[in-house]
Amino acid sequence: MRPLDRASPLPLWAQLADELRRGLREGELDGRLPPEPSLAAAYGVSRQTVREAVRRLRDAGLLTAERGRGTFVRVPDPPPPEAVAQGPRRLLAALEAARPGQLVRVRALDRAFEPRAAARLGMAAGAGLVHLERLWTVDGQPVAHDRVWIPGAEGEGLLDADLRSIPLHDALDRWCGLRIDSGSERVGLSLPVGEPRRLLGLEKRQPAVLIERLGRAGDRPVEWGETLIRAERCGLA
């Protein structure tokens, strides 16, 4: 809670609305909003001031009032499944094709052990993998964070590739002799935490689009990838 500035030319209701909006954005306010008397006492304002601030946030679609129950943080309706799927797929393809103003930062390209990825590739938990981690920015702004695992024996040649300027599948074909000719993917929403959230510049509880993909060369699974994309870049926020 931050005190309101009574010397400011901005009305108290507007200051309170901004403070509540910040609390919603940073995840400090969740579920049911404190009742009017509690907010009025906490901020030292009248209930009419609280009522006006809350009304403005309701009109903006951030809060919803339920008769007899109180005021609640509004949970937005999920986007339609086809929108969730097609926008990210198109954007990921565009990123791999090197859009103007785009920069690819290779954060890691090394040998690794990752039991979860090994399981996706049908390998033993202790199997060696080649791990690639990339961060895409466009015009200086983070857009997507990508992690990929390749079976170690087949992906060894990838360690010598410059993946800042060549699509991954082209690099696999050129340096590893692996041609990804089929696969499957799943697209949904995720709440990133830790390093991925920091790299993408996301706020607490701000969702991102997650693409999980399994690439095959013939019948063999040879690529497991997880890509997080800022939702507004896909037209979903």
Disulfide bonds with the S-S distance in Angstrom:
none
